[in-house]
Amino acid sequence: MREALITHRTTLLLSMAVAVLVFFLNRNATSELGIFGGHHIPYARALTGDFDRSVISYPMWGYPLIIAVFGTGIWLKLLQLVISFAAFLWIYREWIGDSQKTIVRIGVLILFAWIWFATASVYWPAAIAIPIWWISVTLHRRLTTIKPSTRTALLTGIAAGIVANFRSDFLLLTLFVFTAATLAGLINSPKKESLDKIKSLAIVFAVTLLTLLPWGIYNQINGEGFRLTSSNGGGVATISLGQLPGNSWGITPRDEFLVRYMESNSNETASPFDPTSDRLFWELFIDSIIDDPTEFAKKMLWNLKNSLLGGLYVGDIDTFGGVNSSERLDNWKESLKRLAGLNSNPNPESNSAESSGILSYQLALFVFGVAITAVTALLVIVAIGALILKTKIPASDTSDATLAAIVIGVLILIALFQYQPRHLSTAAPALIVLALPVINHWTSRLDNSRFLQKLRARSVR
């Protein structure tokens, strides 16, 4: 009976059921709604004729273009679901399909589906960018492990370029991951093969940058200067310093700090996200690090600690029960984060939320959210442990340079800039693939332990 359950079809069917469930439950997610309504929708209007200069260089135009075509309702969400579904199947086939088949494996992959489709259900550009980026990663892996191909290199560059038109951080991540994976693939490779891999990498990067050229030219034509990245980078970098509680710079991790800083510098009318402000905040970011590098090192370690303890994005659990219960759940969540030493962002307007009884639906949701988040945190710790300790952990498999580069690259970006569970979820497939053999090994040992064998023998009697 057990063996009959452990099939690809069973895993995929259960994963798709979970995908539909979390997509439905997370439909009211408030994550990124401020940026969605305040930046992406105005940009979509600008692209359709309602010109607005203030949105030209921020955000990137990929998601607004999708909004202009599909609207802001069910069709946009369905597009995100379909793209995520296609990428999920490809990732399963290319990275997971050959893994050892066990009941635990099904459980871990169902958890992966929950994380993957929770991320895809939010109104934000990464809901589309992450699955397409993983398609580009999978294509690039073929270049480094199978055989270099001009056609594959072109497709990889196009996919990576499309993603970079959605979020600037993916350009940095792509450059790091593809370079690191290619260099690792050069070890012990014949000279001709090494040259072919380097040529393929050059094609990928050239196509990626060419795909960004239209956006850069669009900025240039509209008087914002030529740039291949969004103009909010300096602002994000600056307020990310405020993620360290009680930091010596007096920076808070909110956009309001950027506004106050500009007002104090006699720039009341400027946007914190235009190119001029971008340069100003990059200077502030660099000067702050130079002034107190020890504090910046603490900030990086703080973000890495949050990555380990905060886990991956599992949906806005506080909105699963509707708007009426969201304030109460949010209060509980932020209180628990403070106790755990994680970044807490309490809503100052939600202190009036009434408490709920111990058998309430809201409490059940809260407990579920804490439990599933804790499981994802454990998954992250196991995967990173396998990556660091390598062969010292039985059954760990870190031979895939692409997986290692993805986890390291995402953690570097998080340490340098911002940590949110949604940011770490970019590396979710890599973390799953790294953790899965280790989890399988130890659960198999537990299953075959004397203790469980004695329990089974007693139950048979």
N, C-alpha and C positions, 0 to 999 in steps of 0.2 A: 504493500500500500504506500509506504514511504517513498520507495523508488519511483512509483508511478506519478507521484506529485512533483518530483524533481525533474522538470523538463523546461526547455526554452519557452514552449507555448504557455505553460502555466505561469512562468515568471512574467512574461510579457503581458498576458491577460490581466494578471493581478496588478501589474505596474500601470496599465492603462486605466484600470478601475480607480486606482489611487490618484492618477492624474486628473481624471474627471472630478473626483471628490474634492481634492484640494483646490482645483480651479474654481469650483462652485463656492466652496467655503471662503475662499480668499477674494471673492469678487468685490467686497467692500473695502479692500485694503487701502489705507491712507498713506502708505509709504510713497514718497515722491510725488504726491498729489499737488503740493505747492509748486514744484518745478514744472509739473505737467501743465497745470492751469496758467501759471505765471510766465512760462517761457516757451514751452513746446507748442502749445495751442496758438499763441500770438505769432510764432514763427511760421506755423502752418498757414495762418491767414496771410502773412506777408508773402509767402510763396505763391499764393493764389490771387495776388493783386492788391491786397491791403497793406501796402509797403510800410514797414516800421524799421527805421534805421537802428533803433536800440537793440534789436535782436539779431543783427547781421552776423556778428562774430561769436555769439553765444545764444543758444547751444549749437552743437553741430547740427547740420540740417537733415541728417538721415531720418531721424524719428519724425520731425515735423513733416517731411515729405510723405512718409507713410500715413500720417494723420490726415494730410491734405487729400490723399487718395481714398483711404478707408474710413475716415471719420473718427469719432471718439467713442463709439459704442461697441456693439456686439461684433461687428466685422473686424475691428482692430484686435479685439481679444481672440477671436477665432483664428486670425492670421498668426498671432503669437503662439497659439496652441498648436497649429499645424506645423509651423517651423520648428518648434520645440520637439514635437512628436517625431518629425523626420530626423532631426539630429539625435534624439534619444535612441532611435532604432539603429542609426549608423554607429553611434558610440558603443552600443551593446554588441553589435556585430564585430566591430574592429578591435575592441579593447576588453570585452568581458565574456564573450561567447564561449571561449575555450577554458574558462576557469572551472575549478572543481565544482561539481553539482551536488549541493547539499541543501537541507532545509534552511540553514543559516544564511546561505548565499541568497536564497529567495527573499529572506527578511531584509538583508542589507540592500538588495536591489530595489525592493519596494520602498525602503527609506530613501534611496537615491531618487526614485521617481517622485516622491513627495517633495524633496528639496528642489529638484529640477523644475517641476511644474508649478511649485509655489512661486519660484522666481519668475517664471514665464507669465504669471497671472497678474503681475503688477504693471501699472501704467508707467513704464520707464524704458529708455532706449536699450538697456542691457537685456531686457526680455527678448529682444530680437538679436542683439549683438552677440550674446553669449553662445547660443546654439550655432550661429553662423561662424563664429570664431573657432568653435570646436570642430567644425567641418574643415576649416583651413588648417587646423592643427593636425587633424587626421590625414589630410592630403600631404602635409609637409613631412609627417612621419614616414610616409611611403618613400619620399625622396631620400630620407636618411637611412632607411633600413632595407628597402627593397631595391629600387633602381632609379637613379636620377632620370627625369623625363621633362622635356621642355613643356609639353602639354600640361603635365601635373603641376609644374612650377607656375605656369600662367594661371591655372585655376586657383592655386593656393594664393597667389598674389591678388587676384580679383576678389576672392572671399575675404582675405585680410583687409583689403582696401575698402570694401563695403562696410566692414565692421568699424574701421577707423573713421568713417563718415558718421558714425553714431556716437562714439565716445572716444575722446582723445587718449585716455589711459590704455586703450587697447593697442594703440600705435606703439607705445613704450613697451608694453608686454609682448607684443609680436616681435619686435626687434630683439628683445632679450631672449625669449624662448627659442626662436628659430636659430639665432646665432649660437646659443649654448648647445642646442641639440645637434646642430651641424658640426660644431667643433668636436663634440663627443664622438660623433660618427666618423671623424677623420682618424681617430686612434686605430692603429693597426690596419688601416685601409691602404690598398695599393695606390700609387701616385696618380694613375689615370682616374681611378674611381674618386679620389679625393678632389681632383680638379673638377670633375663632373658635379660633385656635391656643392663645391664653392660656386660654380657657375649657376647651378639651380638656385642657390640662396640669393645670388645677385639678381637673378630674374625675378624672384619673389619680391624682393625689396623694391626693385625698380617699378614693377607693376603696382605694388601697394601704394607707392608715392604718386605714381601717375593717376591712380584712382582718386587721390585726394586733390589733385590739381584743380578740377572744376570748382571745388569749394574755395580754394585759395584765390583763384581768379575772381570768383564772385565777390569775395571780400575786397579785393583790390579795386574792382570796378566801382564798388559802393563806398569807396573812401575809407575803408577800415584797415588798409594795408594788407600785404600778402602774408598769409599764415596758414600752416597746415594743422594747427591745433586750435581748440576752442580758447576763448579769451577769459575763461573763468579759472584757469589753472593757478594763477597767483593767489586769487582769493581762497581757493580750496586749500592750497598749501599753507597759507597764513592761518586760517582758522583751525586747521588740523593741529597746529601747535597747541591750541587750547584743549585738545583732548586729554592732555596731562593735567589732572586736577591740581589746583594751587600752583600752577606754573609761574616761574619768575618773570615772565613777559607780561602777565596780566591779560592774556588773550583768552577769550571764551570761544567755544566751538560753534558759534552761530553767525549767520549772515549779518545780524544786527551790529556785531563788532566791526565789520567792514564798513558799514554805513557810518557809524560813529567816528571811526578813524578818518574817513574821508571828510566828514564834517569838521573835524578838528584841524584838518589840513586845508580848509577853505575850498573844498570841492563838493559843496552841497548838492549841486545839480548833476554831477557825474554818476554814472552807474558803476557799481563795484565790479562789474563784469565786462566793461569795455576794454579795448586794447591798452589805453593809457593807464587805466586802473590796474590792469593785469601786470604791467611792468612795475608799477608802484608797489604792488603787493609781493611780487617776486623779490624785489629789493628788500622789503621788510622781512620776508621769510629768511633770506640769506643772511641779512644783518643780525637777525635774532639768533640764528645758529652760531654765527661768529662770536656774538656777545656772550653766549652761554652754551658752548657745545656739550657740556655735561648734562644740562637740562634737556637738550635735544636727544642725547643718548637715552636718558630716562624715558622720554616720550616714546621713542622707538620700542623700548622694552615693554612699556605699558601697552602699546598697541599689539605687540606680539602676545603678551599675556592675555589680552582680551580675545585674540584670535583663538587661543587654546581653550579658554573657558566659555567664551560666548557662542562658539559653534557656528553653524551655518544657518542660513535663512530658511525658516519653516513656515512662513506666512505670518500675517498680522493676526495672531491668535485672538487678540482683543476685539477684533471686528467679526469673528466667526459667528457670534451670537447676535449680530446686528448693532446698530449705533447705540441703542439704549444701554448696553452692557459694556461698551468699549472703555468708558472712563474708569469704571471700577476695576476692570482687568488691567488697564494701563497703570493705575495707582499701585496695584499689587506687584506688577512686573517691575516697575521702577524701584519699589522698596526692596525687592529681592536682589536686583542688580546692585543696589548700594551695599547690601549685606555681603554680597559676593565680591565686592571690590571692582565691579565693572563700571564702565561709563554709564551714568544715569542722566536721562533727559526728561525730568518730570514736567507734566503740563501744569503750569501755575493756575489754570482755570478749572482744574478737575478736582480740587481738594474737597469740593462739596459733595462728591459722589457718595451715595449711601453704601454701607457695608451689606454683605449678603450672608445668608445662613450657610451652615456647613454642608447642607445637602443641595445647595443652589446649583443651577446650570452654569452660572458664571464661574463658580469655584471649580467645577469639573473641567471647564475649558482651561482655566488657569493651570490646574495640575497637569492636564494634558500638554499644554504648551511648555511647561517647565521640564516635563519628562522627555518630550521629543527633542527639545533643545539640548538637554543633558546628553542624550544618546548621540546627537551629532557632534557635540564637543568631544565625547569619548572617541568617536570615529576619527576626528581630526588629530587627536593626540596619538592614536595608534598609527595612523598614516605617517605623521611626521616622525614618530619614534622609529618606524620601519625605515624611513628615509635616512635618518641620522645614524642609527645603529647598524643598518644594513644586515650583514650575515649573522650578527650577534643575536638577532631575533629569529627564531626558527620559522621557516616558511616565508620570510620576507623576500620580496622580489623587487629590487630597485634597479634592475639592469636597464630599464627603459629610460633613456636620458631625457626624452620629451616630458615624461611625467614629472621627473625630478625638477626639470627646468621650470615647468608650470607652477609647481608648488612654491619653489624658491622665488620665482618672479613675482607671484601674487603676494607672498609674505613681505618681500622687499617693498613693493608699492604700498602695502598696508602700513608697514613700519615707518616709511618715509612720510606718508600722507595720512589718509583716513582709514579707520577700521569701522566697518559695519558688517553684520553677518552677510548682507547681500554682496558685498565686495569679495568676501572669502568664497562665496558660492560659485564664483567664476572657476575656481579650481576643484569644484565638487567631483567631477568625474575622475580626476587624477587622484584625489584623496580616497575615493571608493576603490579604485583599482589597486592602490598601494595597500589599503587596509584589508581588503577582502581575503587574500591568502593567509594573512596572520590570524584574522578572526576565525577562518575555517580551521586552521591548524589547532588553535587552542580550544575551540568548541569540540573538535573531534577528540582531543586528548581528554577533555572533561567527560565526553560521552562514553569513552572507554575506560574511565577511571574505576578503581575498585569500589569506591563508594556508590556510584550509580549502578554498577553491576550487582552489588549486594541488594540495593533497593529494588532492582528489577526482579531479582531472584525471589525476594520476599513477596512482591506483588503477584508473582506467578503462583506461589503457594496459596 
